[in-house]
Amino acid sequence: GYKTSYVLDRALAPDTYYWSVQAVDGALARSDFATEGHFNVGQFVSSDQSLRGMTNAAMAWGDADADGDDDLVLMGTNRSGEAQTLVYINRSGQLDLDASSGLTALTEGDIAWGDYDNDGDLDLFSSGHIAEGNRANFLYNVTVVTDDSLDFSAALRFPLDLDASSVAWGDIDLDGDLDLVYAGRSADVDNGVQQSYTRIWTNESDGTFVQRDDGLEGLNNGDLVLGDTDGDGDLDLMQSGVSSGGERRVDLYRNDLADGLVNVGAGIDGRESSDIALGDYDRDGDLDVVLSGIDDANNIVTDLLDNDGLGAFTPSQTAFPGIRGGDLAWADYDNDQDLDLIMAGNNGTTAILQVWENTIGQSAPDSLFELINVPILSGVDFSAIAMADADGDGDLDLVSSGRSLSQSPATVVNDNLTAQQANANVAPLPPAGLNAEDAGSTVLFGWLAGSDDGNPPAASLTYNLRVGTTPGGNDVVSGHTALTEANTGHALARRVDGLESGTYFWSVQTKDVGFRGSAFAGEQTFIIDTIAPEISNLALNRTQVGLGQTVSLALEIGDAHAGVNPAIHPTVTALIDGETLEFTELQFTGNTWSGELTVADGTPSGAATISVRDAEDGKGNILTPFDATDAFAVDAVRPAIRDRTPQDQQENVEASSSAAILITFSEALDAATVVDANFALRLGGVTIPVSAAYDSAAQSVSVTPDGGLAPGSQYTVEVSSVLTDLAGNRVEDVDAWTFRTRVPQLVATIPASSTQVVIGDGRIEARFDTPILRSVLQLDGAVEVLREGVVVALRESPVFDDETTTLRFEPTEGLRPGSRYEVVLSGLLGGPLKAVSDSGAYRWEFETEV
C-alpha cells in the first residue's frame, strides 16, 4: 500500500533475518528491490526490570511470599563500594524493591533460601562482611504479612562469622528438617595463618542448631553443594576452594549418616575462585557436575564430569571456556526438557556471560553442548547468575549480576523469548503410586515417576516431598523449596528418620528441568507409633474370692496411635503363692479384654498378682509389661472347727441354766451366716432352742441353749454346712458331736440314811453335788415319802435351793415316832441318764425313835 512501515505480527524463531522493499507506481511498474537489510531475533532481549547493580554478587530465588512467582534476594557491593542486601518482591512479573526488608547489608559472601522451621514458607540465611574485616551472618525467619509484603525477623546468628563464603541448606541427617553447611574465611589466626572453616549445623527442630564435628576441611573463595551423588538416598557434599594453608582443593564427602560425612576424594584437581553446579545434564537420573576455577597449574578451567550413578566422576570431552570469579547454573532455557549450561566469569582476558545449549536429542550434534549466539548478553565477573521466570510467561529469564565490562557493578535481566515462540513450559504431572512404609520411627516414602510434556526421560525429573502433622502441613518435611531445588532430587524414594509417634500427612510433586512444579499428588497418611500400648484400666467384680467363686476381670488397653492389634491376644495370668493360673478369655476387641478365673479345690490361697503380657499394637510394639500386685485375695481353704467346748464324748459336763457351748473356728466367719438356725442342740429327739453369738476377734460362736444345760443328759450339737468364711467358702460338711452332763449325786440327807432320829420339825432334806433337773419336781411322784411302806402326803411342793443344791420337803403329818420311813426321789431329777441307769431313783431309809 502507501505505507512506509510494516509490522510483522508473528513470533519468529531466534535467527538472522534478511529483508528488502520495492516501489510500485500507479501503472504497476515495479522498481528493483532496495539494498537488502537484515535484523537478528535473539533468544534473549533486554528487559524493563530495574535491579541494583552489584559486584561480588550473590543471589537467591524463591517464592518467599507464596503467591506462585519467584522473588529475589540480591547481595553484593554497589557502585559506592558499600555492601547491600536487597529483597525484590515479584508482583505480577515486576520485581519491586522491598525497601522495608531491613536486612543487614553484606557482601563477599553467600545467601540461601530454606524453610528451616518447617512452617511452609522460605526463610533466609546470609553471610559475608558488612565492611572489610567486619564479618557477620544472619538467619532470618520470614513471615508473609500480606500478599505483597514480607517480614524478616532475625532469628539467630551462628557463632562463626565468615566471608568469601558459601552456604547450602539440606536435610543431612534425614530427620526431615533443613541443616546448614557453611564455609568460608574467618577472622581467626593460628600461627600467623588466617583460618578457614567448613561447618555443619544440624537443625534440632526447635529453632536451635548444634554444630557437628565431621572433620571437614575448611575452605574459602570457592563453592559448596549438597546432592545425592551416589544415589543412596542421602545428601553428599562437594566443596571447592582454598584451605587455610593455601592449598587448592575439591573434596567429595559421602554421607554415611551415623558415621558422618566421609571424604572419599573427588579425584579432581583443586580449584580456587571456583564454582560448582550439580545437574543431570544427560538425563540418566544421577547428578553430574560442572566445576570452574583456577586449578593447581594456575590454569583457568571449566570441567564437565559425568557421574556413573555411584558417585564416581569421569571427565567429559566437552570443551567449555575456563572461568574464575564467576558462577555456573544449570537450567532449561529453551524448554526442550534438558539442562543447558549458563556461565559467567572471567576467562583470563575478559568477563563473559554465555549460554550453552544441551544438544541431547538432536540429530548428530558436533558436541554435547553448543554455544548459542546471544549478542545482547554482556559479560560479568565476580558475579552471580540465575535462570528464573521473572515475568511469569513460562520460560526462564537470565539474571546476571557482577562487575561489567566497564568495571562497574551491574545487574541485568534478559527476558527469554521461548514462551513467545509458542513453547511455554507446561507444568509436569504429579507422581502416582504413593506409598509409605514405616519401621519404628523411620518411614520410607516411595512413588512412581511423574511425567512432563515432550516426554522427557522420567529419570530427568526431580521431586519435592511434603510431610506434616496436619493436612497440607510442612512441619516435618517442607515441600516449599528454593527455585532451583527439589528436596528429594531425582530419587523415587526418600527416607525420614526420628519421627515422633502420631498421624502424618504427606504428598509429593514433580519438578521439571525448567523448575516448574506440578500440583502435589493426592495427600496420603501414615502412622508412626513407637510407643508401646499400656493397660489403662483394670476392673474386677470382686477382690475376695473363695472356692467355687469366679473373679471376672475387665481390661482397657490404650494405644494412642496405631491401636491395639485384635489378632494378637494378650496372656493374662494370676500369680498366687508361687503358682501361675491363666485367666480364661471371654472377649478381646483390641482395646478391651475380658476374662475370668474360677477358684477350685487345690487352688492356692493368698494375694494374687495379675500380669498382662504379649499384646501388640498395629505397629508391632509389644505391650508394656503390666503387673497389678495384691489385685485380689484368694481363700481356697474351707473354714473348720478348730476347738469345741464341751468336747466330743466329754462326760460330766457341768450343767447350769447359763451354760453355753463354745465353738472356735479356723478363720473368721461371715457374720451373716452365724444365725441361730445354723446351730442345733438336741436332747434325745428333742431340739433345744438356742441363741448363737459370734465373736469376730476370737473367731468363735457361743451357742446358748434356752434354759441352759440340764443335768444327766446326753446332748448332740450340730453345726450346719451353710456357715461360710469371709470369702464365701462353706464348711466341708455338717459337723456333729455329743457330750453328757454330770448326773447329780446325792451327797447328804436329813435325816441321814439308816439312822434313828429324834422327832424334830419333820423336815426332810436331800443335798446334791450339782443342780438337779428342777422341772421334774412338777411331776407326780417326783418326790415320795413312805411310812411303813405307805406314801404319805407332803405339806407343800418340794423346794430346791440352787445355791446349796438342796432339795427340801416335809410330810403333812410330820414324822411319827417309832416309825420306819423311806424316801424315794425320781431318777429323772438327775436327768435322763440317771433315770435309765441301773440305780434308777434316789432312795434312803431312816427310823424315828419310839
C-alpha positions in Angstrom: 0.0 0.0 0.0 1.0 3.6 0.6 2.6 3.0 4.0 6.3 3.4 4.6 6.4 1.0 7.5 5.2 -2.6 8.2 4.7 -4.6 11.4 5.2 -8.3 11.1 2.9 -9.6 13.8 4.2 -13.1 14.3 6.6 -14.9 16.5 10.0 -15.5 14.9 12.5 -18.1 16.0 15.9 -16.9 17.1 17.8 -16.3 13.9 19.2 -13.6 11.4 16.5 -12.4 9.0 17.1 -10.5 5.7 14.6 -8.1 4.2 14.1 -5.6 1.3 11.4 -3.4 -0.3 10.5 -2.2 -3.8 8.3 0.7 -5.1 5.2 0.1 -7.3 3.7 3.0 -9.3 0.2 3.6 -10.5 0.8 1.7 -13.6 2.0 -1.2 -11.5 5.6 -0.7 -12.7 8.0 -2.1 -10.1 11.4 -0.9 -9.1 14.3 -3.0 -8.2 14.4 -4.2 -4.6 16.4 -1.9 -2.4 19.7 -3.0 -1.0 18.9 -5.8 1.4 18.8 -5.2 5.1 18.9 -7.7 7.9 17.9 -8.0 11.6 18.5 -10.5 14.3 15.9 -12.1 16.5 17.8 -13.2 19.7 16.8 -15.8 22.2 17.1 -13.1 24.9 16.2 -9.5 24.8 16.5 -6.6 27.2 14.0 -6.4 30.0 12.4 -3.4 31.6 13.3 -4.8 35.1 15.4 -2.4 37.1 17.7 -4.0 39.6 20.6 -2.5 41.7 24.0 -3.1 40.1 26.3 -5.3 42.3 29.7 -6.8 42.2 31.0 -9.6 44.4 27.4 -10.7 43.9 25.3 -13.5 45.3 21.6 -14.1 44.6 18.8 -16.5 45.7 15.5 -17.1 44.1 12.4 -18.5 45.7 8.7 -17.9 46.2 9.0 -16.2 49.5 5.5 -14.7 49.6 3.9 -17.9 48.4 2.0 -16.3 45.6 3.2 -18.6 42.9 6.0 -16.4 41.4 9.7 -16.1 42.2 11.1 -13.5 44.4 14.8 -12.4 44.6 17.3 -11.6 47.3 20.5 -9.9 45.9 23.6 -9.1 47.8 27.0 -7.6 46.9 28.9 -4.4 46.6 27.1 -1.4 45.0 28.6 1.4 42.9 29.5 3.3 46.0 31.6 0.4 47.3 29.1 -0.4 50.1 27.6 -3.7 51.0 24.0 -4.2 50.2 21.4 -7.0 50.7 18.2 -6.3 48.8 14.8 -8.0 48.5 12.8 -7.8 45.3 9.2 -9.0 45.5 7.8 -10.3 42.3 4.4 -8.6 41.8 2.8 -9.9 38.6 6.1 -10.3 36.8 7.6 -7.0 38.0 10.5 -7.2 40.5 9.8 -4.4 43.1 12.4 -3.4 45.7 11.2 -4.1 49.2 12.5 -1.0 51.0 11.3 -2.2 54.3 13.0 -5.6 54.5 15.6 -4.3 56.9 18.2 -6.9 56.0 21.8 -6.2 57.2 23.9 -5.3 54.2 26.6 -7.9 53.4 29.0 -8.6 50.6 31.6 -11.2 49.5 29.5 -14.0 50.8 26.5 -16.1 50.0 22.8 -16.2 50.6 20.3 -19.0 50.5 16.5 -19.6 50.9 15.4 -22.5 53.0 12.3 -23.4 55.2 14.4 -24.2 58.3 11.5 -24.1 60.7 9.1 -26.2 58.5 6.3 -23.6 58.7 5.7 -23.7 55.0 7.4 -20.5 54.0 11.0 -19.8 53.0 13.4 -18.4 55.5 16.8 -16.8 54.6 20.4 -17.2 55.6 23.1 -14.7 54.6 26.8 -14.5 55.3 29.7 -12.2 54.3 31.1 -9.0 55.6 29.5 -5.7 56.3 32.8 -4.0 55.7 36.3 -5.3 55.3 37.1 -7.3 58.5 33.6 -7.0 59.9 32.2 -10.4 59.2 28.6 -11.4 60.0 25.9 -14.0 59.4 22.1 -13.8 59.9 19.3 -16.3 59.9 16.0 -14.6 59.2 12.6 -16.0 59.9 10.5 -14.8 57.1 6.7 -14.3 57.5 4.3 -13.3 54.8 2.5 -10.3 56.2 0.2 -9.6 53.3 0.1 -10.8 49.7 2.9 -8.4 48.7 4.9 -7.8 51.9 7.3 -9.8 54.0 8.6 -9.6 57.5 12.3 -10.5 58.0 12.9 -11.2 61.7 16.5 -12.1 62.7 16.1 -15.4 64.4 19.7 -16.1 65.4 23.3 -15.7 64.5 25.7 -18.6 64.3 28.8 -18.2 66.4 31.1 -18.3 63.4 31.3 -15.3 61.1 32.8 -16.0 57.6 33.3 -14.1 54.3 34.4 -15.4 51.0 31.8 -17.9 52.0 29.4 -20.5 50.6 26.2 -21.8 52.2 23.7 -24.6 51.4 20.6 -26.0 53.1 19.8 -29.7 53.1 18.5 -32.5 55.3 21.8 -34.1 56.0 20.7 -36.3 58.9 17.4 -37.4 57.3 15.2 -36.1 60.2 13.0 -34.0 57.9 14.3 -30.5 58.6 17.0 -28.5 56.9 20.5 -28.5 58.2 23.1 -25.8 57.2 26.5 -26.2 55.6 28.6 -23.1 55.9 32.2 -22.5 54.7 34.5 -19.5 54.3 37.2 -17.4 55.8 37.1 -16.3 59.4 39.0 -13.7 61.5 40.8 -16.4 63.4 44.6 -16.5 63.0 46.7 -19.5 64.0 50.5 -19.3 63.8 50.1 -16.3 61.5 47.7 -18.1 59.2 44.2 -16.9 58.7 41.8 -19.8 59.3 39.0 -21.0 57.1 36.2 -23.4 58.2 33.6 -25.6 56.8 31.0 -26.4 59.4 27.7 -28.4 59.6 25.0 -27.1 61.8 22.2 -29.7 62.4 18.7 -28.4 62.9 17.2 -29.5 66.2 13.6 -28.8 65.1 13.1 -26.4 67.9 14.6 -23.3 66.4 18.1 -24.2 67.5 21.1 -25.6 65.7 24.0 -27.8 67.0 27.4 -27.7 65.4 28.5 -31.1 64.2 32.2 -32.1 64.0 32.7 -34.1 60.8 36.3 -33.0 60.4 35.7 -31.2 57.2 38.5 -29.3 55.6 37.8 -25.5 55.9 37.8 -23.7 52.5 37.1 -20.2 51.2 36.8 -18.5 47.9 35.0 -21.4 46.4 31.7 -23.1 46.5 29.8 -26.0 48.1 26.8 -28.0 47.0 24.7 -30.7 48.5 23.3 -33.6 46.4 22.8 -37.3 46.4 25.8 -38.0 44.2 25.9 -41.8 45.0 22.2 -42.4 44.7 21.8 -43.9 48.2 19.1 -41.6 49.4 21.0 -39.1 51.4 22.8 -35.8 50.7 26.5 -35.8 50.0 28.7 -32.8 50.0 31.1 -31.4 47.3 33.2 -28.3 48.1 35.9 -26.4 46.4 38.2 -23.5 47.4 41.4 -22.7 49.2 42.3 -24.1 52.6 43.8 -22.2 55.5 47.2 -23.3 54.3 46.7 -22.0 50.7 46.0 -25.4 49.2 43.5 -25.5 46.3 41.1 -28.3 46.9 38.0 -30.1 45.6 36.6 -32.5 48.2 33.7 -35.0 47.9 32.2 -36.2 51.2 30.0 -39.2 51.2 27.2 -39.1 53.7 27.3 -42.2 55.9 24.7 -40.8 58.3 25.7 -42.3 61.7 29.4 -42.1 60.7 29.0 -38.5 59.4 30.5 -37.2 56.2 33.5 -39.2 55.0 36.0 -37.7 52.5 36.1 -40.2 49.6 38.1 -37.9 47.3 36.7 -36.4 44.2 39.7 -37.2 42.1 39.7 -33.7 40.7 42.4 -31.0 40.8 41.8 -28.3 43.3 40.0 -25.1 42.4 40.3 -21.5 43.6 37.9 -18.7 42.8 35.6 -21.5 41.9 32.0 -22.5 41.4 30.2 -25.9 41.3 26.9 -26.8 39.8 25.2 -30.2 40.1 22.7 -31.3 37.4 21.6 -34.3 35.4 22.5 -33.0 32.0 22.4 -36.4 30.3 19.0 -37.3 31.9 20.2 -40.6 33.3 18.9 -40.0 36.8 22.2 -39.1 38.6 23.9 -35.8 39.4 26.7 -34.8 37.1 28.9 -31.8 38.0 30.4 -28.8 36.2 33.2 -27.2 38.0 35.2 -24.0 37.3 38.1 -22.0 38.7 41.9 -21.8 38.9 43.4 -25.2 39.1 46.7 -26.4 40.6 48.6 -25.4 37.5 47.1 -21.9 37.6 45.0 -22.6 34.6 41.6 -21.2 34.4 39.3 -24.2 33.6 35.7 -25.4 33.5 35.2 -29.1 33.6 32.2 -31.3 33.0 32.2 -34.5 35.0 29.9 -37.5 34.3 28.5 -39.4 37.3 28.4 -43.2 36.9 25.4 -43.3 39.3 27.5 -44.4 42.3 29.3 -41.2 42.9 32.4 -41.7 40.7 33.0 -38.9 38.3 34.7 -39.1 34.8 35.7 -36.0 32.8 33.7 -35.3 29.7 35.3 -34.2 26.5 33.1 -31.2 26.2 35.3 -28.0 26.0 33.9 -25.1 27.9 35.8 -21.9 28.4 37.5 -21.7 31.7 36.3 -19.0 34.1 37.2 -17.7 37.5 35.4 -15.3 39.8 32.1 -16.4 38.3 29.1 -18.6 38.5 27.6 -21.6 36.9 23.9 -22.5 36.5 22.1 -25.5 35.0 18.7 -24.6 33.6 16.4 -25.5 30.6 16.4 -22.1 28.9 14.7 -23.4 25.7 12.1 -25.6 27.2 13.2 -28.7 25.4 13.3 -30.7 28.7 17.1 -30.9 29.1 19.6 -28.9 31.2 21.5 -26.2 29.4 24.5 -24.5 31.0 24.8 -20.8 31.7 28.2 -19.4 32.8 29.6 -16.1 33.8 33.0 -15.1 35.0 36.4 -14.0 33.8 38.2 -16.2 31.3 41.6 -14.7 32.0 41.1 -11.9 29.4 37.6 -10.6 29.8 34.4 -11.1 31.6 31.9 -13.3 29.8 28.3 -14.4 30.0 27.4 -17.4 27.9 24.5 -19.8 27.2 25.5 -23.4 26.2 22.7 -25.4 24.7 22.4 -29.1 25.5 22.3 -30.9 22.2 20.9 -34.2 23.6 18.1 -35.4 21.3 19.5 -33.5 18.3 20.5 -35.4 15.2 24.3 -36.0 15.0 25.4 -33.0 17.1 29.0 -32.0 16.9 29.3 -31.9 20.7 27.3 -32.3 23.9 26.8 -28.6 24.2 26.7 -25.8 21.6 27.4 -22.1 22.4 24.4 -20.1 21.2 24.9 -16.6 19.9 23.3 -14.0 22.1 24.8 -10.7 21.1 22.8 -8.8 23.7 24.4 -10.6 26.7 27.2 -8.6 28.4 29.9 -10.4 30.4 30.3 -10.0 34.2 32.7 -11.4 36.7 32.8 -11.5 40.5 29.3 -12.5 39.6 26.2 -14.4 40.3 23.8 -15.7 37.7 20.4 -17.4 37.7 17.6 -18.5 35.4 14.2 -17.6 36.7 10.8 -16.9 35.2 10.8 -13.4 36.5 8.0 -12.2 34.2 5.9 -15.4 34.7 5.5 -16.1 30.9 6.5 -19.8 31.1 10.2 -19.6 30.3 13.4 -18.9 32.3 14.8 -15.4 32.0 18.5 -14.8 32.5 19.6 -12.7 35.5 23.2 -11.7 35.9 24.9 -9.6 38.5 28.6 -8.7 38.8 31.4 -6.4 37.6 30.6 -5.4 34.0 33.0 -4.9 31.1 33.1 -1.2 32.1 34.3 -2.3 35.6 31.2 -1.0 37.2 28.6 -3.1 39.1 25.7 -4.2 37.0 22.6 -6.4 37.4 20.7 -7.2 34.2 17.6 -9.1 33.4 17.4 -10.5 29.9 13.9 -11.7 29.0 13.7 -15.1 27.3 11.5 -15.3 24.2 11.0 -19.0 24.3 7.4 -18.7 25.5 6.6 -16.2 22.8 7.5 -18.8 20.3 4.6 -21.0 21.4 6.9 -23.0 23.6 6.0 -22.1 27.2 6.9 -24.6 29.8 3.9 -26.6 30.9 3.8 -27.9 34.5 4.6 -31.6 34.8 2.1 -34.2 36.2 2.4 -35.3 39.8 3.6 -38.8 40.5 1.2 -41.6 41.3 1.5 -44.8 43.4 2.4 -43.0 46.6 3.4 -45.5 49.4 4.8 -45.0 52.8 6.4 -47.9 54.7 7.3 -47.3 58.3 9.6 -49.2 60.7 9.8 -47.8 64.2 10.4 -44.1 63.9 11.6 -44.3 60.3 9.5 -44.1 57.2 10.4 -44.8 53.6 8.4 -42.8 51.1 8.1 -44.1 47.6 6.2 -43.1 44.4 6.1 -43.8 40.7 7.7 -41.4 38.3 5.9 -38.3 37.2 5.7 -37.2 33.6 6.1 -34.0 31.6 5.2 -32.6 28.2 7.6 -33.6 25.5 8.0 -37.0 27.2 11.5 -36.4 28.6 13.1 -39.4 30.3 11.4 -39.9 33.7 14.9 -40.0 35.3 15.4 -36.3 34.4 12.5 -35.2 36.7 13.0 -34.3 40.3 10.6 -34.4 43.3 9.6 -32.3 46.3 8.3 -34.2 49.3 6.0 -32.6 51.8 5.3 -34.2 55.2 3.2 -32.6 58.1 1.3 -33.5 61.2 -1.8 -31.7 59.8 -3.5 -31.9 56.4 -1.4 -29.9 54.0 1.3 -29.4 56.6 5.0 -28.9 56.1 6.1 -29.1 59.7 8.1 -32.3 59.3 9.5 -32.0 55.7 8.8 -28.7 54.0 7.8 -29.0 50.4 8.5 -25.3 49.9 11.9 -25.1 48.4 14.1 -22.6 46.6 13.5 -22.1 42.9 16.2 -24.5 41.6 15.9 -27.1 44.3 13.8 -30.2 44.8 14.3 -31.8 48.3 14.4 -35.4 47.0 16.3 -34.9 43.8 15.8 -37.5 41.1 15.0 -40.3 43.5 11.7 -42.0 43.6 12.0 -42.6 47.3 13.1 -40.8 50.4 13.8 -41.9 54.0 13.0 -39.8 57.1 14.2 -40.8 60.5 13.4 -39.9 64.1 9.7 -39.3 63.7 7.6 -39.0 66.8 4.5 -41.1 67.2 1.5 -39.7 65.5 -0.5 -39.5 62.3 1.2 -37.8 59.4 0.0 -36.3 56.1 2.3 -36.3 53.0 2.4 -35.7 49.3 5.0 -35.2 46.6 5.2 -33.1 43.5 7.2 -33.4 40.3 9.6 -30.7 39.2 11.0 -30.4 35.7 14.3 -29.1 34.4 12.6 -25.7 33.9 12.0 -25.5 37.7 8.2 -25.8 37.1 6.4 -27.8 39.8 3.4 -29.9 39.4 0.5 -29.9 41.7 1.1 -32.1 44.8 -0.3 -35.6 44.4 -3.4 -36.6 46.4 -2.5 -36.4 50.0 -1.7 -39.7 51.8 -1.5 -40.5 55.5 0.6 -42.9 57.6 1.0 -43.5 61.3 4.2 -43.7 63.3 3.9 -45.5 66.5 6.9 -46.3 68.6 5.1 -46.2 71.9 4.1 -49.5 73.4 0.4 -50.0 74.3 -0.4 -49.9 78.0 -3.1 -51.1 80.3 -5.1 -48.0 81.0 -7.7 -49.5 83.3 -8.4 -52.7 85.3 -11.7 -53.7 86.9 -12.6 -56.7 89.0 -16.0 -57.8 90.1 -14.6 -58.8 93.5 -11.4 -58.6 95.4 -12.0 -61.5 97.7 -12.5 -64.9 96.1 -13.4 -68.2 97.6 -13.8 -71.8 96.4 -16.2 -72.2 93.6 -16.3 -68.5 93.0 -15.3 -66.7 89.8 -13.3 -63.5 89.6 -14.2 -61.5 86.4 -11.6 -59.2 85.0 -12.0 -56.3 82.5 -9.0 -54.6 81.0 -8.8 -51.5 78.9 -5.6 -51.3 76.7 -4.6 -47.9 75.5 -2.6 -47.1 72.4 -2.6 -43.5 71.2 -1.8 -44.0 67.5 -1.9 -47.3 65.7 -4.4 -49.0 68.0 -4.1 -52.4 69.6 -4.0 -55.4 67.2 -7.0 -57.6 67.9 -5.4 -60.5 66.2 -2.7 -60.9 68.9 -4.3 -61.9 72.1 -2.7 -60.9 75.4 -1.8 -63.5 78.1 -3.4 -62.7 81.4 -2.4 -64.6 84.5 -2.7 -64.5 88.2 0.3 -65.4 90.4 -0.8 -66.9 93.8 1.6 -68.2 96.3 4.1 -69.1 93.6 1.6 -70.8 91.3 0.6 -69.2 88.0 -3.0 -69.5 86.9 -4.3 -68.3 83.5 -7.5 -66.4 83.1 -10.0 -67.7 80.6 -10.6 -65.1 77.9 -14.2 -64.2 77.2 -13.7 -61.3 74.7 -11.0 -59.3 73.1 -11.6 -56.4 70.8 -8.1 -54.9 70.8 -8.8 -52.0 73.1 -10.8 -54.1 75.6 -10.3 -57.6 77.1 -12.4 -59.6 79.5 -11.9 -62.9 81.2 -12.5 -64.9 84.3 -10.8 -67.2 86.7 -12.7 -69.8 88.9 -11.2 -70.9 92.2 -11.3 -74.7 92.6 -10.2 -77.2 95.2 -6.4 -77.2 95.0 -6.1 -73.6 94.1 -3.5 -71.9 96.4 -4.6 -69.2 98.8 -3.0 -65.8 99.1 -2.7 -62.4 97.4 -2.9 -62.5 93.7 -0.8 -60.5 91.3 -2.4 -60.0 87.9 0.1 -59.9 85.0 -0.7 -59.0 81.4 1.7 -59.7 78.6 2.1 -60.2 74.8 -0.5 -57.8 73.3 0.8 -55.7 70.4 -0.4 -52.6 68.7 -0.8 -52.2 64.9 2.9 -51.4 64.5 4.2 -54.4 66.5 5.0 -52.5 69.7 4.7 -55.0 72.5 2.5 -54.2 75.5 4.4 -52.6 78.4 4.5 -55.4 81.0 1.7 -54.8 83.4 1.6 -56.3 87.0 -1.1 -55.4 89.5 0.1 -56.7 92.9 -2.4 -57.6 95.5 -5.2 -57.2 93.0 -7.4 -59.7 94.7 -7.2 -62.3 97.5 -7.9 -66.0 97.1 -9.1 -68.0 100.1 -9.3 -71.6 98.9 -9.4 -73.1 102.4 -12.8 -74.1 103.9 -13.5 -72.9 107.4 -13.4 -75.7 110.1 -14.0 -76.1 113.8 -10.7 -75.8 115.5 -11.9 -76.3 119.0 -15.2 -77.0 120.8 -16.3 -76.9 124.4 -17.6 -79.4 125.6 -15.5 -81.8 123.6 -16.9 -84.7 121.7 -17.8 -87.5 124.0 -17.0 -85.5 127.0 -18.5 -86.7 130.3 -19.6 -84.9 133.4 -20.1 -81.6 131.7 -21.2 -79.0 134.2 -25.0 -78.3 133.9 -26.4 -74.9 134.6 -29.0 -72.6 133.4 -26.3 -70.3 132.0 -24.2 -73.0 130.4 -23.2 -72.4 126.8 -21.4 -74.3 124.1 -18.3 -72.6 122.6 -17.2 -73.4 119.1 -13.9 -71.9 117.8 -13.3 -71.8 114.0 -10.1 -71.9 112.0 -10.8 -68.5 110.4 -13.1 -65.6 110.5 -16.7 -66.3 109.5 -19.1 -64.3 107.5 -21.2 -63.0 110.4 -24.3 -63.0 108.2 -24.2 -66.8 108.3 -23.9 -67.1 112.0 -27.6 -67.3 112.8 -29.5 -69.5 115.3 -30.9 -71.7 112.7 -27.4 -72.9 111.6 -26.8 -74.4 115.1 -28.8 -77.2 116.6 -28.8 -78.8 120.1 -30.7 -82.0 120.6 -31.6 -83.8 123.8 -32.6 -87.2 122.6 -35.1 -86.5 119.9 -35.9 -83.0 121.2 -34.4 -79.9 119.6 -33.5 -77.4 122.2 -33.9 -73.7 121.1 -30.5 -72.0 121.1 -29.1 -68.5 120.6 -25.8 -68.1 118.6 -23.5 -65.2 119.3 -20.3 -64.5 117.1 -17.1 -63.1 118.5 -15.1 -62.0 115.4 -12.0 -61.3 117.4 -11.9 -64.8 118.8 -13.4 -66.3 115.6 -15.8 -68.2 117.9 -19.5 -68.8 118.3 -21.2 -69.1 121.7 -24.3 -71.3 121.5 -26.6 -70.8 124.5 -29.5 -73.2 125.0 -32.7 -71.8 126.3 -32.8 -72.8 130.0 -29.1 -73.9 129.9 -27.9 -77.5 130.1 -29.8 -80.0 132.1 -28.0 -82.5 134.3 -27.6 -86.1 133.5 -28.3 -85.5 129.8 -26.7 -86.5 126.6 -26.6 -83.7 124.1 -25.9 -83.7 120.4 -24.6 -80.5 118.9 -24.9 -80.0 115.1 -23.2 -77.2 113.1 -24.7 -76.5 109.6 -22.6 -76.6 106.4 -24.2 -73.3 105.5 -21.6 -71.4 107.6 -19.1 -69.6 105.3 -15.9 -67.6 105.8 -15.3 -64.1 104.6 -14.5 -65.4 101.1 -17.8 -67.4 101.0 -16.2 -70.8 101.5 -18.6 -73.2 103.2 -17.6 -75.7 105.8 -16.8 -79.1 104.5 -20.0 -80.8 105.8 -22.4 -80.8 108.8 -20.4 -81.3 112.0 -22.0 -83.0 115.0 -20.8 -84.3 118.3 -22.2 -85.4 121.7 -21.4 -84.8 125.3 -23.0 -85.8 128.6 -23.8 -83.5 131.5 -23.0 -84.6 135.0 -25.6 -86.8 136.9 -26.3 -85.2 140.2 -25.1 -87.4 143.2 -26.9 -87.4 146.5 -24.2 -86.4 149.0 -26.2 -85.9 152.2 -29.6 -86.4 153.6 -31.6 -85.2 156.6 -32.5 -87.4 158.4 -29.4 -89.4 157.5 -29.8 -92.8 155.9 -30.3 -95.8 158.1 -30.4 -93.9 161.4 -32.8 -93.4 164.3 -33.7 -89.9 164.7 -35.4 -87.9 167.3 -38.6 -86.4 166.1 -38.0 -82.8 165.2 -39.8 -80.4 162.9 -40.4 -83.2 160.4 -38.4 -81.5 157.6 -36.5 -83.8 155.1 -33.5 -82.6 153.0 -31.5 -84.1 150.2 -28.3 -82.3 149.1 -26.8 -83.0 145.7 -23.3 -82.2 144.4 -24.8 -80.4 141.3 -28.2 -78.9 140.5 -30.9 -81.3 139.6 -33.5 -81.2 136.9 -35.9 -78.9 138.7 -38.7 -79.3 136.1 -39.2 -82.8 137.2 -40.4 -81.6 140.6 -43.6 -80.7 138.8 -44.3 -84.3 138.0 -46.4 -86.5 140.2 -44.3 -89.0 142.2 -41.2 -87.0 141.7 -40.7 -86.9 145.5 -42.3 -89.6 147.7 -42.1 -90.3 151.4 -43.3 -93.7 152.6 -44.1 -94.6 156.2 -44.2 -98.2 156.8 -44.5 -98.7 153.0 -47.4 -96.3 152.7 -47.0 -93.0 150.8 -47.7 -90.0 153.0 -48.8 -86.6 151.7 -46.4 -83.7 151.6 -47.2 -80.5 153.3 -46.3 -78.4 150.2 -44.4 -78.8 146.9 -40.7 -79.7 147.4 -38.3 -76.7 147.1 -34.8 -76.9 145.5 -32.2 -74.3 146.6 -29.8 -73.7 143.8 -27.3 -72.1 146.0 -26.9 -75.0 148.3 -28.1 -77.6 145.8 -30.5 -78.9 148.5 -34.0 -80.2 147.9 -36.4 -79.7 150.9 -39.8 -81.1 151.6 -42.0 -82.2 154.6 -44.7 -84.7 155.2 -48.1 -83.2 156.1 -48.3 -85.1 159.3 -44.7 -84.6 160.1 -42.6 -87.6 161.4 -44.3 -90.0 163.8 -42.3 -91.7 166.5 -41.4 -95.3 166.2 -41.9 -95.4 162.5 -39.8 -96.6 159.6 -39.6 -94.2 156.7 -38.3 -94.5 153.1 -37.7 -91.5 150.8 -37.8 -92.1 147.0 -36.7 -89.4 144.7 -37.4 -89.9 140.9 -34.3 -90.6 138.9 -35.4 -88.0 136.4 -34.3 -85.4 138.9 -30.8 -86.5 138.0 -31.6 -86.3 134.3 -32.4 -89.0 131.7 -29.1 -90.7 132.2 -29.9 -91.2 135.9 -33.4 -92.3 135.1 -32.3 -95.1 132.9 -29.3 -96.2 134.9 -29.3 -99.3 137.0 -29.7 -97.4 140.2 -32.8 -95.6 139.0 -34.3 -93.4 141.7 -32.5 -91.8 144.7 -33.5 -93.8 147.9 -32.7 -93.8 151.6 -34.4 -95.0 154.8 -34.5 -93.9 158.4 -36.4 -94.6 161.6 -37.8 -92.4 164.3 -37.3 -93.2 167.9 -40.1 -94.9 169.9 
